[in-house]
Amino acid sequence: MSIAVPATLPSVEFISVGSLMSNPFEDPDGTYLVLINEEGQYSLWPAFADVPAGWAVVVTETNRQTCLDYIEEKWTDMRPLSLVRQMGEAR
């Protein structure tokens, strides 16, 4: 599954655990949001980070798996809305 990444990533610090680094986008115990942009693209987003311009929250704070399940259910056409419109198709 592809997940869009907003152009402006949050200012986050990676936490060093021994010799490993923890990525806040892949923390199974983290709290997340689901964002959507004008092109109908979705993004998994850490709840602690500010929502970037051009993105709106469609799922409020919840666990990572719930967000991923929502994205998988809703984002069935990976094409940006502008392309769908250009091709004259309905989504």
C-alpha positions, 0 to 999 in steps of 0.5 A: 500500500502506498501512503502519500507523504506531505511535502512538509514533514514534521520536525521530529527527533528520532529516539535512539534506543541502544544502536537503533533509531525509532521512527515516529511514523512506524511506532506500533504503540504511537497515536496517529491521525489520517490526513487527506489532501485536495488530490484525495491522497491519504497520509498516516500522521503522528498525532503529536505533529502539526498538520501541514498546510493543504492537509485535513484530518479525516480520522482523529487520534487513534492507534496505527492499525486503525488508521492503516485499515481506514486508509486501505478501505477508503483509498482504492484509487491511487490516482490523484483527483486532478488526473481522474478529472483530466481523464473524465472519469468519476471516482 
